């Protein structure tokens, strides 16, 4: 039970990043009810894609990275696709989390911009030390941070809900039937659930126990879904009821900055505390996400290094990302525009392909039996990639 709780919070913490703050600004284009519907659909896709990854590991007999699974069940090309996609996405996320976390810390401490590199250096050093600890110790740190994150979110949501006019809510946006809105939103929401790079680490931590892992994936996906739904309902409702101008901006094509939303919420609640709470939500969400992604990338790199150098895997994971975040902040981070596409390959496309290569007569995970859920998940993955490509045009 102890490992199950820790693994569940690791999944949920990896999912809930600072991007959560901007979800309402995107989902405003379809309204509250369609947003809840989309979240539920994404929960199904994410949960079953995790079960497909678990199925592969059960057939392999142990926890293996996606690249290793590709080599075992298909060959060299599948291995390269798995390793390349995972490392590209993970490295970009680590850079983004170091840059974002350092920026938030600087803002909270109200330090000058010139101090950014120093803050990033100290922050990166602490992360390197943390990743050197045994996984059970990292688990304990992550639990404390994640419970703190949920507590701060709860305080903020309660404060927002007291200002909502429940008789006047944006149940449906004016153009919620516009297909272009859904094409824009779907990859963003999908990316906000991205924890699949951590699956091999989680499977290994839970001793490849399918009974425990199914519960871990179920609740690990459910917690972010609930948090996202409550947060989106709260923000959209309070803006619609009390600051229609910011709500109209979110409906339009203009990109609304998180800072603008924070100012609007602070003004509505008439409390500077809102700004501080959102800063702490951002910081805690970034750190828990960095822990999840960092553990997986560190373990993946460790397996590629000679045994005598494996203890330096956390340095190899974090230090190059620190340099990129400090001196070329926009390099690689621009690749995050492709995050949904890369995540779709890692979470859905390659795992489904490998499952077809195995072609089991009977699935080891009963959830995949009967209804053609694997085919539907594969179609969802393809649609997300198509949506991402259309957004780039």
N, C-alpha and C positions, 0 to 999 in steps of 0.2 A: 504493500500500500504506500510506503514511503517513497519508493522509486516512482510509482505511478503518479503521485502528486507532483513530484519534482519534474518528471518528464512532461506532464500536462502543462505546468506553468512555463516550462522551457518552450513548448510549442506555442502557447498563447503569447508569451513575451516576445518571441521572434516575430510573430504576426503583427502585434500592435506596435507600430513605429510612429514617428512624428507625423507621418502622412495621414494618420487618423484625423488630425486637426483640419485638414483640407477636404476630407471626404464630403461633408455637408455642402461645401461650395460647388462640388461637382454634381452631387446628387440633387441639388436644388432644381436642376433642369428637368427632372422627371416627377418630383414631389415625394411625399412621405410614403404613401401606400406602394407605389411602384418601387421605391427604394428598399422597403422591407421585403418585397417580393424578390428583388434582385439579390439581396443579401442571403435569402434562404436558398435560392438557386446556386449561388456561389458556394454556400456552405456544403451543399450536396456534391458539387464538383470537387471541391477541395478535399472533403472527407473521403470520397470514393477513390480519388486519385492517390491519396495516402494509403488506402487499403490495397490498391494495385501495387504500389511500391513494397508494401509488406508482403504481398503474395510472392513477389520476385525473391525477396530475401528468404522466405520460407523454402522456396524451391532451391535456393542456393545453399541452404543449410546454416547460414550465419549472416550477420550484418555485413553488407558490402557496399562500397560507394557505387554510384551510378555508372562510373567508368568501368569498374571491375565487373559489374553485372553485365555491361555491354560486351566486354571481352569474353565473359563466360558463356553467354547465351547467343551471341551473334558474331563477334569478331573485332578486328582492329578498328574499323571505321566507327562502329558503334561506341567503342571505348573512347576514341578521340572526341566524338561528339559529346559524350557524357562528361568527360574531364574538362574539355574546353568550355562548354556551356556553364558548368558548375563554377569553375574558377573565374570566368569572366564576370558572371553575375555577382558572385561572393566578393570578389576584389573591389568591384565598383561600389557595392553596398558598404563595405568596410571603410572605403575612402569617404563616402557620403556621411556615414555615421560619425567618423572622427571629425570631419569638417563641421557637421551640424552640431554635435555634442560640444565641441570647443566653442562654437559661436554662442550657444545657449549659456554655457558657463560664463563666458565673458560678459554676456548681457546681464545675467543674474548678479554677478559681482560688480557690474558697472565699471569695467576696466576699459582702458583705451584700445583702439583697434591694433595698435602696435604690439600689444601683449598677446596677440592671437597665437603666434608660433610657440611662445613659451607655454601657454595654456595647453595647446595641442600636444606639445612634447610631454608635459606632466601627465596629461590624460592618457596618451598612448602608452607611456611607461607603466602606469597603473594597470592598464588593460593587459599588457604583456605579462606582468606579474600574476594577474588573475588567471590568465590562460595557462600558466605554468602549474597551477594547482590541480590536484586530483579532481575528477569530474564531480564527485560527491560534494566537495567543498564549493565548487563553482555553482552547483545546484543550490546550496544553502544561500549563497550570496544572491543568486537570481530570484529565489523565493522572496527574500526580504525586499528587494527592489520592486518586484512585481506586485506584492501586496501593498507596498507604498504607492505604486502607480494607480492601482484600483481605488485606494483610499482617496487620493487627490482627485481622480476623475469623479468619484461619488460626491465629494464635497462641491465640486464645480457644477455638476448636473443638478444637484438639489437646489443650488442657488439659482440656476437658470430656470428651472421648472416653476419656481415661485413667481416668476414674471410672465409666464405664458398665459395667454387668453385661450382657454381650451375650447371655446365656442367658435374660434376663428383660426383654423389651421389649413396649411397648404397641402391638402390630401393628394391633389394631382396638380402638376404644373400645367400651364396653358398648352405647351407643345410636347406633352409627355409621349405622344404617339409618334413623334418625329424619330425615324430610325437613326438619323445622324447623331442624336443625343445618346442613344443606347450604344452606338459604335464607339463614341468617345468615352463613355463611362465604364463599359464592361472590362476593358483591360486594366483600368486603374483600380477598380474594386478587386479584380482577380489578384493583382500584384500586392494589394494590402493584406492578403492572406498567405503571402509567400513564406513558408517555413520548410519546404520540401528538401532543401539542401541539408537540413539538419536531421533528416529521417534516418540515415545510417547510424549517426551518433545516438539517436534516441532508441533505435532498435537494439543496438549494442548495450546501452545502459540498462535496458529492460530485459536483457538476457534472451532476446529473440522470442519472448513469450507472447504469442498471438492474443491470448485472452486479455493480458494487461495492455498491450499495445493498441488494441481496438478501442479500449476505454480511453487511453491517452489521446488518440487521434479524435475520438468523438468529442470529448470535453475540451481538448486543446483547440479544436475548430469552433466549438460552440461559444466559448468565452469571448473571443474576439467578435463573433457575430453579434452577440448580445450587447457588448460594449459599443460597437459601431452603430447598431440600430438605435440604442438609447441616446447616444451622442448626436446622431443625425437628427432624430426627432426633436431633441431639445434645442439644438442650434437653429434648425429651420423654423421651428415654431416660434421661438422668441424673436427671431429677426422678422418673420412675417407679421407678428403681432405688434412689435414695438419699433422696428426700423425698416420700413418698407423699401427705402432707397437702397440699402445694402442688399436686400433680398432681390430687388430688380436687377442689380448689377450681377448677382450670382446667376440669374436666369439668362442674362445676355451672353454675348460672345467674349466680352472683356474678361481678362483674367483678374480675379480678386486675390490680392495678397493676403496671407495669413495675418499679417500685421494689421491690415484694415479690419479684418473680422474681429481680432482681439480688441481693437479700439472700440468697435461697435458694441461688442458684448459688455465691455467695461462700462461704457456709457449707459447702456440699458439697465444693468444691475446697479449702477452708480457706486462702483467699488473698484479701487485699485487692486484689491485682492485678486480679482479675476485675472488680471495680467500676470501676477506672480504665480497663480495656480497653473495657468496655461504654460508658463515657462517651465515649471517643475514637471508638468505632464510631458512636455517635449523632451526634457532631459532624461527622465526616467524611462520613457518609451524608447528613446535612442539607445540608451545604455543596455536595456534588456534585449533589444534587437541585435545590438553589436555583440552581446554575449552569445546569443544563439548562432549567428552567422560566423562569428569568430571561432567558436568551438569546432564547428564543422570544417571550416577552411583549414584551421590549424591541424586537425586530425588528418585531413586529406593530404596536406603538405608533408606532415610527419611520415606518412606511409611511403612518400616518394623520396625521402632523404635517407642516406646511409645511416645505419643504427647509431653510430657514434656522434652524428650531428642532429639526431631527432629531437634532442632537448632544446634546440634552437628554433623549433618550428613556430613558436609564438612570435619570436622576433622576425622571422621571415614573413609571417602573416601580417604583422602590424606595422613594422618599421617602414617598408616601402609605401604603404598606404598613408602613413603619417607624412612622408616627404611629399607625396602627390597632393595631399590635402593642404599642406602648409605653403608650398611654393608654386604649385600649378593647380589651384582649387577647381578650375573648370574642366581640367583634363579628366577623362574617364567618366566623370559625373554626368557629362552629356550623354553617355551611353545608357544612362538610366531611362532614357526615353524608350529604349528597347527592352526594358525590364520585363514587361508582360510577355513579350515574345520569347525571351530566353527562359523565363520561368515556365512558360507553357511547354517548351521542349523538355526541361528538366522534370516537371511535375507530371506531364501527361503524354506528350508525343512519343518520346523515347521509351518510357516504361510500358506504354500500351504496345508499341512495336515489339519490345522484348517479350511481352506476355504472349503475343501472337506467334513469336518464334518458338516459344516453349510449347504452345498449343496443348495445355493440360486437358486431359479427359475429364478431370474433376478438379475444381478449384479447392485449394487448401483453406481459403477464406470463403465461408458460405455466403457472405454478403454479395459476392460476385456471380453467384449462381442464378439461374432462371432468367429474370428480366435482363434484357441486353444492355446492362448498365455500362459495360466496358466500351461498347460501340458508341453509346451516347456521350460518355466522357471524352472519347477520342474526337467526336464531332465538335464538342465544346472547345477542345484545345485548338482545333483547326480554325474555328470561328474567332477565337481570341487573337490568333496570329493574323488572320485576315483583317480584323478590326484594327489591330495595331498598324498594319501596313496602310490601310485606308486613312488612318489619322496622320500618317506621315506625308501623304500626298498633298 
